[in-house]
Amino acid sequence: MMTRSLTLSLFIFILLNVLTHHVVHSYCVLNKMEDGTQVKVLQTGGQSMDGQGIGRPFYHTMSPGSKECCNFQNGDCNTTQERNSNVTMDVSFQ
């Protein structure tokens, strides 16, 4: 149930961006949990890596009501810096 809520919130946010701006300029993760659950989000793909293979992924522990975003031009969380890049994330709940 919690996963669906977070996924649905992210989907709705992206859909609204597409409908209102025709292009998604960033991605955002919203924690809309109402029971005090914290959400940990760790980007596992699409982030930039340095010469030693160390990445600087999108990583946040989010309290209820918080929102974290990354602009598509930010190479730390979107290595190609293109609007339609794929990124992957692991999401856990505490």
All heavy atoms as an XYZ file, in Angstrom:
730
protein
N       0.819     -1.192      0.000
C       0.000      0.000      0.000
C       0.866      1.261      0.000
O       0.605      2.182     -0.728
C      -0.935     -0.040      1.210
C      -1.848      1.140      1.269
S      -3.089      1.087     -0.016
C      -4.512      1.519      0.871
N       1.929      1.278      0.818
C       2.786      2.463      0.883
C       3.519      2.667     -0.436
O       3.675      3.788     -0.890
C       3.785      2.334      2.021
C       3.157      2.478      3.380
S       4.368      2.548      4.689
C       4.759      0.823      4.873
N       3.964      1.581     -1.058
C       4.679      1.694     -2.328
C       3.773      2.275     -3.394
O       4.175      3.123     -4.170
C       5.213      0.320     -2.766
O       6.052     -0.178     -1.742
C       5.993      0.424     -4.053
N       2.523      1.836     -3.410
C       1.581      2.352     -4.396
C       1.361      3.851     -4.223
O       1.281      4.582     -5.193
C       0.243      1.635     -4.278
C       0.258      0.285     -4.888
C      -1.125     -0.270     -4.953
N      -1.045     -1.691     -4.743
C      -2.046     -2.437     -4.418
N      -3.225     -1.907     -4.221
N      -1.904     -3.722     -4.256
N       1.255      4.299     -2.980
C       1.030      5.717     -2.709
C       2.189      6.564     -3.224
O       1.973      7.581     -3.875
C       0.845      5.944     -1.208
O       0.727      7.320     -0.936
N       3.423      6.138     -2.954
C       4.587      6.880     -3.412
C       4.682      6.833     -4.928
O       4.906      7.847     -5.576
C       5.868      6.311     -2.787
C       7.150      7.014     -3.186
C       7.154      8.442     -2.643
C       8.349      6.268     -2.665
N       4.473      5.657     -5.510
C       4.540      5.517     -6.960
C       3.474      6.368     -7.620
O       3.734      7.053     -8.601
C       4.374      4.039     -7.362
O       5.393      3.285     -6.724
C       4.470      3.855     -8.855
N       2.255      6.333     -7.094
C       1.179      7.121     -7.652
C       1.470      8.613     -7.541
O       1.258      9.361     -8.490
C      -0.138      6.782     -6.947
C      -1.385      7.455     -7.502
C      -1.578      7.098     -8.972
C      -2.600      7.048     -6.694
N       2.011      9.052     -6.417
C       2.352     10.468     -6.248
C       3.396     10.902     -7.261
O       3.290     11.967     -7.868
C       2.883     10.729     -4.833
O       1.887     10.474     -3.890
N       4.428     10.075     -7.466
C       5.476     10.397     -8.430
C       4.897     10.421     -9.832
O       5.172     11.329    -10.608
C       6.621      9.384     -8.333
C       7.813      9.610     -9.242
C       8.447     10.968     -8.978
C       8.832      8.498     -9.035
N       4.055      9.445    -10.174
C       3.434      9.390    -11.490
C       2.576     10.633    -11.734
O       2.664     11.251    -12.787
C       2.586      8.121    -11.628
C       1.768      8.097    -12.882
C       2.371      7.824    -14.098
C       0.420      8.358    -12.852
C       1.626      7.814    -15.264
C      -0.342      8.344    -13.998
C       0.264      8.076    -15.225
N       1.763     11.007    -10.756
C       0.892     12.175    -10.911
C       1.722     13.439    -11.090
O       1.420     14.274    -11.934
C      -0.069     12.299     -9.718
C      -1.098     11.156     -9.777
C      -0.764     13.658     -9.701
C      -1.961     11.044     -8.541
N       2.807     13.583    -10.314
C       3.657     14.765    -10.443
C       4.254     14.844    -11.847
O       4.239     15.891    -12.485
C       4.767     14.749     -9.393
C       5.666     15.938     -9.481
C       5.289     17.148     -8.941
C       6.876     15.853    -10.143
C       6.102     18.258     -9.045
C       7.697     16.955    -10.249
C       7.309     18.166     -9.697
N       4.786     13.726    -12.338
C       5.380     13.715    -13.679
C       4.309     13.986    -14.731
O       4.512     14.770    -15.650
C       6.111     12.391    -13.943
C       7.361     12.318    -13.065
C       6.487     12.247    -15.416
C       8.064     10.982    -13.079
N       3.144     13.361    -14.585
C       2.060     13.572    -15.531
C       1.643     15.043    -15.570
O       1.460     15.619    -16.638
C       0.863     12.688    -15.166
C      -0.342     12.777    -16.094
C       0.031     12.332    -17.500
C      -1.479     11.948    -15.554
N       1.516     15.667    -14.411
C       1.152     17.084    -14.382
C       2.212     17.943    -15.052
O       1.896     18.908    -15.746
C       0.912     17.546    -12.947
C      -0.368     17.033    -12.298
C      -0.413     17.438    -10.836
C      -1.602     17.527    -13.029
N       3.484     17.625    -14.844
C       4.545     18.365    -15.516
C       4.432     18.226    -17.025
O       4.591     19.193    -17.766
C       5.927     17.874    -15.070
C       6.474     18.673    -13.931
O       6.094     19.812    -13.735
N       7.377     18.072    -13.190
N       4.176     17.028    -17.494
C       4.062     16.803    -18.939
C       2.876     17.552    -19.501
O       2.964     18.195    -20.540
C       3.955     15.289    -19.240
C       3.592     15.055    -20.692
C       5.263     14.588    -18.908
N       1.742     17.494    -18.816
C       0.542     18.154    -19.310
C       0.641     19.668    -19.279
O       0.086     20.343    -20.139
C      -0.677     17.700    -18.506
C      -1.078     16.234    -18.689
C      -2.234     15.892    -17.758
C      -1.443     15.930    -20.128
N       1.327     20.210    -18.310
C       1.373     21.662    -18.183
C       2.593     22.289    -18.862
O       2.556     23.444    -19.236
C       1.345     22.102    -16.711
O       2.448     21.514    -16.024
C       0.047     21.692    -16.047
N       3.665     21.527    -19.009
C       4.882     22.096    -19.574
C       5.334     21.389    -20.852
O       6.268     21.823    -21.486
C       6.033     22.012    -18.559
C       5.745     22.749    -17.297
N       5.671     24.106    -17.230
C       5.490     22.305    -16.050
C       5.397     24.478    -15.995
N       5.276     23.397    -15.262
N       4.708     20.300    -21.188
C       5.022     19.504    -22.374
C       6.382     18.835    -22.312
O       6.699     18.021    -23.142
C       4.895     20.328    -23.659
C       3.560     20.962    -23.807
N       2.425     20.243    -24.078
C       3.164     22.247    -23.683
C       1.396     21.055    -24.134
N       1.798     22.268    -23.893
N       7.200     19.191    -21.373
C       8.507     18.565    -21.203
C       8.781     18.475    -19.702
O       8.553     19.430    -18.984
C       9.625     19.409    -21.868
C      10.976     18.776    -21.615
C       9.376     19.552    -23.355
N       9.268     17.332    -19.266
C       9.636     17.193    -17.863
C      11.049     17.732    -17.699
O      11.981     17.250    -18.332
C       9.567     15.720    -17.423
C      10.030     15.586    -15.995
C       8.154     15.207    -17.574
N      11.212     18.758    -16.890
C      12.515     19.384    -16.694
C      13.247     18.835    -15.482
O      14.394     19.149    -15.274
C      12.360     20.897    -16.552
C      11.872     21.539    -17.809
N      12.677     21.755    -18.892
C      10.649     21.977    -18.156
C      11.976     22.322    -19.859
N      10.745     22.459    -19.437
N      12.576     18.040    -14.693
C      13.196     17.467    -13.516
C      12.361     16.288    -13.057
O      11.281     16.045    -13.575
C      13.273     18.500    -12.391
O      11.977     18.903    -12.008
N      12.899     15.559    -12.104
C      12.055     14.580    -11.435
C      12.030     14.939     -9.962
O      12.969     15.520     -9.431
C      12.513     13.141    -11.667
C      13.879     12.786    -11.144
C      14.072     12.490     -9.797
C      14.973     12.730    -11.988
C      15.323     12.144     -9.311
C      16.222     12.378    -11.520
C      16.390     12.082    -10.180
O      17.618     11.742     -9.714
N      10.933     14.603     -9.337
C      10.768     14.865     -7.921
C      10.199     13.629     -7.249
O       9.460     12.867     -7.859
C       9.812     16.031     -7.674
S      10.437     17.624     -8.218
N      10.559     13.466     -5.991
C      10.002     12.412     -5.157
C       9.321     13.098     -3.986
O       9.911     13.964     -3.345
C      11.107     11.448     -4.671
C      10.514     10.383     -3.763
C      11.846     10.827     -5.851
N       8.077     12.727     -3.744
C       7.289     13.312     -2.663
C       7.001     12.240     -1.632
O       6.652     11.117     -1.990
C       5.949     13.817     -3.202
C       6.023     14.744     -4.400
C       4.780     14.604     -5.244
C       6.165     16.164     -3.936
N       7.121     12.579     -0.362
C       6.714     11.654      0.697
C       5.353     12.121      1.202
O       5.252     13.082      1.944
C       7.723     11.621      1.839
C       7.312     10.662      2.934
O       6.237     10.086      2.908
N       8.184     10.493      3.898
N       4.321     11.413      0.795
C       2.964     11.757      1.213
C       2.429     10.793      2.255
O       1.222     10.681      2.428
C       2.048     11.785     -0.007
C       2.325     12.947     -0.920
C       1.212     13.091     -1.895
C       1.231     14.488     -2.466
N       0.032     14.789     -3.215
N       3.332     10.089      2.939
C       2.906      9.170      3.985
C       2.304      9.972      5.129
O       2.843     10.988      5.539
C       4.078      8.341      4.493
C       4.718      7.498      3.439
S       3.534      6.316      2.807
C       4.477      5.587      1.523
N       1.193      9.511      5.642
C       0.505     10.233      6.714
C       0.690      9.580      8.078
O       0.170     10.079      9.069
C      -0.979     10.347      6.369
C      -1.210     11.173      5.109
C      -2.671     11.254      4.725
O      -3.515     10.618      5.389
O      -2.958     11.963      3.749
N       1.435      8.478      8.126
C       1.604      7.762      9.393
C       2.984      7.980     10.012
O       3.391      7.256     10.898
C       1.347      6.270      9.192
C       2.336      5.632      8.230
O       3.195      6.353      7.666
O       2.268      4.402      8.047
N       3.728      8.984      9.538
C       5.047      9.283     10.083
C       6.182      8.499      9.433
O       7.328      8.625      9.842
N       5.879      7.716      8.415
C       6.880      6.896      7.748
C       7.873      7.765      6.990
O       7.480      8.649      6.235
C       6.211      5.920      6.759
O       5.306      5.098      7.477
C       7.229      5.074      6.037
N       9.159      7.505      7.220
C      10.193      8.153      6.433
C      10.453      7.316      5.191
O      10.331      6.092      5.222
C      11.483      8.289      7.215
C      11.430      9.345      8.285
C      12.803      9.638      8.836
O      13.644      8.763      8.969
N      13.032     10.901      9.169
N      10.823      7.977      4.106
C      11.128      7.300      2.848
C      12.592      7.543      2.524
O      13.053      8.686      2.551
C      10.234      7.838      1.706
C      10.596      7.216      0.376
C       8.764      7.620      2.026
N      13.310      6.461      2.239
C      14.697      6.568      1.779
C      14.716      6.306      0.288
O      14.192      5.295     -0.174
C      15.590      5.537      2.468
C      16.076      5.934      3.806
C      17.147      4.982      4.265
C      17.736      5.464      5.570
N      18.830      4.630      6.025
N      15.313      7.239     -0.460
C      15.395      7.113     -1.910
C      16.873      7.139     -2.295
O      17.588      8.075     -1.940
C      14.646      8.271     -2.612
C      14.719      8.141     -4.110
C      13.204      8.342     -2.142
N      17.310      6.118     -3.008
C      18.692      6.027     -3.470
C      18.688      5.754     -4.964
O      18.131      4.753     -5.418
C      19.448      4.900     -2.754
C      20.833      4.562     -3.307
C      21.778      5.751     -3.174
C      21.393      3.337     -2.618
N      19.278      6.654     -5.713
C      19.388      6.453     -7.150
C      20.428      5.372     -7.424
O      21.539      5.413     -6.908
C      19.795      7.759     -7.833
C      19.825      7.654     -9.331
C      20.080      8.986     -9.993
O      20.162     10.019     -9.335
N      20.208      8.968    -11.295
N      20.050      4.383     -8.226
C      20.939      3.265     -8.518
C      21.377      3.212     -9.972
O      22.176      2.365    -10.351
C      20.267      1.925     -8.155
O      19.038      1.817     -8.891
C      19.994      1.842     -6.660
N      20.895      4.122    -10.787
C      21.306      4.159    -12.185
C      21.014      5.498    -12.809
O      20.057      6.177    -12.459
N      21.878      5.925    -13.724
C      21.695      7.189    -14.423
C      22.440      8.357    -13.821
O      22.447      9.452    -14.372
N      23.109      8.136    -12.684
C      23.841      9.224    -12.042
C      25.272      9.297    -12.580
O      25.765      8.366    -13.164
C      23.854      9.051    -10.520
C      24.751      7.943    -10.008
C      24.070      6.605     -9.926
O      23.072      6.358    -10.574
N      24.624      5.716     -9.125
N      25.921     10.408    -12.340
C      27.285     10.589    -12.827
C      28.265      9.811    -11.960
O      28.023      9.553    -10.789
C      27.621     12.085    -12.862
O      28.412     12.471    -11.806
N      29.356      9.406    -12.568
C      30.413      8.660    -11.874
C      31.734      9.386    -12.118
O      31.961      9.915    -13.198
C      30.516      7.247    -12.423
C      29.216      6.463    -12.363
S      28.741      6.072    -10.705
C      29.246      4.394    -10.620
N      32.596      9.367    -11.127
C      33.913      9.963    -11.345
C      34.845      8.905    -11.952
O      34.425      7.793    -12.255
C      34.480     10.552    -10.047
C      34.811      9.505     -8.996
O      34.813      8.303     -9.320
O      35.082      9.900     -7.849
N      36.081      9.230    -12.155
C      37.046      8.338    -12.792
C      37.298      7.043    -12.031
O      37.785      6.067    -12.591
N      36.969      7.004    -10.752
C      37.173      5.810     -9.943
C      35.888      4.997     -9.769
O      35.832      4.076     -8.978
C      37.737      6.191     -8.575
C      39.084      6.870     -8.680
C      39.590      7.342     -7.329
O      38.820      7.650     -6.432
N      40.907      7.394     -7.198
N      34.859      5.346    -10.524
C      33.599      4.614    -10.449
C      32.747      4.968     -9.247
O      31.837      4.232     -8.889
N      33.044      6.096     -8.622
C      32.266      6.534     -7.459
C      31.196      7.510     -7.950
O      31.501      8.506     -8.597
C      33.167      7.201     -6.399
C      34.194      6.188     -5.903
C      32.322      7.750     -5.256
C      35.259      6.768     -5.020
N      29.958      7.198     -7.637
C      28.860      8.036     -8.097
C      28.428      9.061     -7.075
O      28.789      9.001     -5.905
N      27.673     10.013     -7.549
C      27.072     11.031     -6.690
C      25.558     10.969     -6.923
O      24.989     11.843     -7.562
C      27.623     12.405     -7.043
C      29.104     12.552     -6.766
C      29.611     13.944     -7.131
N      29.371     14.273     -8.525
C      30.256     14.107     -9.498
N      31.443     13.624     -9.245
N      29.970     14.445    -10.733
N      24.934      9.920     -6.423
C      23.523      9.729     -6.751
C      22.594     10.638     -5.951
O      22.964     11.222     -4.946
C      23.276      8.275     -6.360
C      24.218      8.051     -5.222
C      25.455      8.862     -5.577
N      21.378     10.709     -6.425
C      20.267     11.318     -5.710
C      20.012     10.421     -4.510
O      19.686      9.242     -4.655
C      19.061     11.342     -6.660
C      17.821     11.966     -6.111
C      17.607     13.324     -6.238
C      16.832     11.190     -5.532
C      16.430     13.904     -5.785
C      15.656     11.757     -5.070
C      15.465     13.113     -5.197
N      20.220     10.914     -3.296
C      20.022     10.121     -2.092
C      19.429     11.008     -1.019
O      20.012     12.040     -0.671
C      21.349      9.528     -1.595
C      21.209      8.799     -0.286
C      20.624      7.542     -0.238
C      21.633      9.375      0.903
C      20.472      6.874      0.969
C      21.490      8.714      2.114
C      20.904      7.462      2.140
O      20.750      6.817      3.333
N      18.261     10.616     -0.533
C      17.592     11.419      0.495
C      16.807     10.517      1.435
O      16.205      9.530      0.996
C      16.624     12.423     -0.130
C      17.305     13.446     -0.977
N      17.952     14.542     -0.450
C      17.468     13.538     -2.311
C      18.471     15.255     -1.425
N      18.191     14.663     -2.573
N      16.816     10.865      2.705
C      15.892     10.296      3.670
C      14.859     11.381      3.914
O      15.189     12.475      4.384
C      16.605      9.911      4.982
O      17.611      8.938      4.675
C      15.623      9.347      5.990
N      13.621     11.079      3.563
C      12.591     12.111      3.520
C      11.535     11.911      4.597
O      10.971     10.830      4.737
C      11.944     12.085      2.131
C      12.937     12.326      1.016
S      12.280     11.954     -0.616
C      10.803     12.937     -0.617
N      11.266     12.966      5.319
C      10.195     12.965      6.317
C       8.857     13.172      5.614
O       8.811     13.676      4.484
C      10.414     14.099      7.320
O      11.626     13.904      7.997
N       7.762     12.816      6.266
C       6.448     13.049      5.657
C       6.270     14.518      5.265
O       6.677     15.423      5.985
C       5.475     12.663      6.771
C       6.227     11.650      7.563
C       7.657     12.127      7.545
N       5.713     14.717      4.086
C       5.464     16.061      3.583
C       6.630     16.672      2.828
O       6.508     17.753      2.263
N       7.768     15.993      2.796
C       8.929     16.584      2.117
C       8.961     16.189      0.642
O       8.343     15.221      0.219
C      10.229     16.173      2.799
O      10.414     14.781      2.724
N       9.697     16.974     -0.127
C       9.834     16.768     -1.559
C      11.281     17.055     -1.935
O      11.840     18.059     -1.497
C       8.888     17.711     -2.313
C       9.055     17.687     -3.821
C       7.969     18.508     -4.511
C       8.475     19.879     -4.846
N       7.518     20.657     -5.657
N      11.874     16.193     -2.737
C      13.235     16.380     -3.239
C      13.208     16.250     -4.758
O      12.550     15.353     -5.291
C      14.189     15.345     -2.654
C      14.354     15.432     -1.152
C      15.086     16.667     -0.686
O      15.783     17.308     -1.497
O      14.981     16.997      0.507
N      13.915     17.137     -5.430
C      13.905     17.146     -6.894
C      15.318     17.208     -7.454
O      16.250     17.596     -6.764
C      13.148     18.373     -7.408
S      11.422     18.451     -6.889
N      15.445     16.856     -8.721
C      16.696     17.006     -9.448
C      16.389     17.505    -10.847
O      15.595     16.896    -11.573
C      17.438     15.673     -9.530
S      19.003     15.844    -10.419
N      17.016     18.593    -11.237
C      16.865     19.128    -12.581
C      17.548     18.206    -13.574
O      18.621     17.668    -13.297
C      17.475     20.526    -12.641
C      17.223     21.204    -13.966
O      17.782     20.846    -14.985
N      16.346     22.190    -13.934
N      16.960     18.020    -14.750
C      17.543     17.115    -15.737
C      18.935     17.554    -16.180
O      19.730     16.741    -16.646
C      16.619     16.954    -16.954
C      16.695     18.082    -17.952
C      17.567     18.011    -19.028
C      15.889     19.192    -17.823
C      17.638     19.043    -19.954
C      15.951     20.222    -18.752
C      16.830     20.149    -19.822
N      19.284     18.814    -16.029
C      20.601     19.301    -16.437
C      21.671     19.086    -15.373
O      22.832     19.375    -15.594
C      20.525     20.781    -16.799
C      19.678     21.022    -18.033
C      19.471     22.493    -18.309
O      19.293     23.297    -17.400
N      19.494     22.852    -19.579
N      21.273     18.564    -14.221
C      22.222     18.286    -13.143
C      22.883     16.934    -13.429
O      22.269     15.888    -13.291
C      21.492     18.259    -11.803
C      22.403     17.971    -10.635
O      23.530     17.515    -10.796
N      21.907     18.238     -9.448
N      24.145     16.956    -13.816
C      24.869     15.739    -14.160
C      25.054     14.783    -13.000
O      25.298     13.599    -13.204
N      24.944     15.273    -11.769
C      25.076     14.375    -10.618
C      23.970     13.326    -10.592
O      24.191     12.191    -10.202
C      25.059     15.160     -9.307
C      26.355     15.914     -9.069
O      27.353     15.618     -9.748
O      26.354     16.799     -8.198
N      22.768     13.693    -10.987
C      21.666     12.725    -10.951
C      21.102     12.400    -12.332
O      20.142     11.647    -12.447
C      20.566     13.197    -10.011
S      19.990     14.857    -10.301
N      21.687     12.949    -13.377
C      21.292     12.617    -14.746
C      22.525     12.741    -15.631
O      22.830     13.803    -16.160
C      20.181     13.550    -15.231
C      19.735     13.240    -16.631
O      20.141     12.256    -17.230
N      18.888     14.092    -17.167
N      23.230     11.641    -15.772
C      24.525     11.668    -16.440
C      24.479     12.183    -17.881
O      25.404     12.834    -18.328
C      25.205     10.290    -16.370
O      26.525     10.412    -16.823
C      24.487      9.253    -17.189
N      23.385     11.919    -18.597
C      23.306     12.380    -19.992
C      22.847     13.822    -20.100
O      23.016     14.445    -21.132
C      22.327     11.511    -20.801
O      21.003     11.699    -20.294
C      22.715     10.046    -20.766
N      22.244     14.338    -19.051
C      21.690     15.695    -19.010
C      20.689     15.936    -20.140
O      20.535     17.042    -20.620
C      22.800     16.744    -19.012
C      23.690     16.636    -17.806
C      24.784     17.674    -17.762
O      24.984     18.430    -18.689
N      25.500     17.721    -16.662
N      19.986     14.882    -20.534
C      18.924     14.980    -21.533
C      17.577     14.854    -20.839
O      17.449     14.182    -19.827
C      19.088     13.882    -22.590
C      20.355     14.037    -23.400
C      20.564     12.906    -24.389
O      19.653     12.060    -24.548
O      21.635     12.865    -25.004
N      16.570     15.487    -21.409
C      15.243     15.512    -20.785
C      14.622     14.131    -20.624
O      13.886     13.883    -19.698
C      14.307     16.393    -21.599
C      14.601     17.856    -21.458
C      13.544     18.685    -22.178
N      13.716     20.071    -21.867
C      14.262     20.955    -22.693
N      14.680     20.583    -23.872
N      14.397     22.206    -22.313
N      14.877     13.230    -21.542
C      14.204     11.934    -21.518
C      15.123     10.802    -21.088
O      15.001      9.678    -21.557
C      13.612     11.636    -22.902
C      12.537     12.631    -23.273
O      11.723     13.004    -22.442
N      12.537     13.077    -24.508
N      16.031     11.070    -20.197
C      16.954     10.044    -19.710
C      16.256      9.111    -18.729
O      15.307      9.490    -18.053
C      18.133     10.701    -18.996
O      18.853     11.507    -19.890
N      16.771      7.892    -18.651
C      16.260      6.920    -17.679
C      17.118      6.958    -16.428
O      18.342      7.004    -16.515
C      16.294      5.507    -18.263
C      15.292      5.336    -19.378
O      14.198      5.867    -19.323
N      15.667      4.595    -20.395
N      16.463      6.934    -15.295
C      17.144      6.788    -14.015
C      16.417      5.696    -13.236
O      15.231      5.464    -13.447
C      17.177      8.099    -13.186
C      17.966      9.182    -13.910
C      15.787      8.589    -12.871
N      17.148      5.008    -12.370
C      16.521      3.987    -11.529
C      16.782      4.330    -10.080
O      17.808      4.925     -9.749
C      17.064      2.579    -11.854
O      18.476      2.594    -11.753
C      16.662      2.160    -13.259
N      15.842      3.928     -9.210
C      15.964      4.233     -7.785
C      15.464      3.077     -6.956
O      14.558      2.352     -7.367
C      15.138      5.470     -7.453
C      15.595      6.684     -8.157
S      14.813      8.144     -7.501
C      15.380      9.349     -8.668
N      16.076      2.916     -5.785
C      15.577      2.004     -4.763
C      14.856      2.867     -3.730
O      15.368      3.905     -3.327
C      16.711      1.257     -4.074
C      17.270      0.134     -4.927
O      16.597     -0.310     -5.875
O      18.390     -0.304     -4.651
N      13.703      2.408     -3.326
C      12.912      3.131     -2.339
C      12.641      2.195     -1.167
O      12.234      1.050     -1.359
C      11.578      3.618     -2.939
C      10.736      4.338     -1.899
C      11.819      4.500     -4.145
N      12.900      2.679      0.046
C      12.595      1.889      1.242
C      11.863      2.775      2.238
O      11.906      3.997      2.162
C      13.863      1.287      1.846
O      14.758      2.296      2.222
N      11.216      2.113      3.175
C      10.374      2.822      4.145
C      10.834      2.506      5.557
O      11.212      1.384      5.858
C       8.909      2.405      3.978
C       8.394      2.623      2.589
C       8.477      1.631      1.631
C       7.846      3.840      2.237
C       8.002      1.825      0.343
C       7.377      4.061      0.951
C       7.457      3.048      0.016
N      10.812      3.517      6.431
C      11.207      3.349      7.837
C      10.102      3.835      8.734
O       9.566      4.873      8.562
C      12.459      4.132      8.168
C      13.667      3.661      7.437
C      14.882      4.485      7.841
O      14.787      5.637      8.217
N      16.047      3.884      7.748
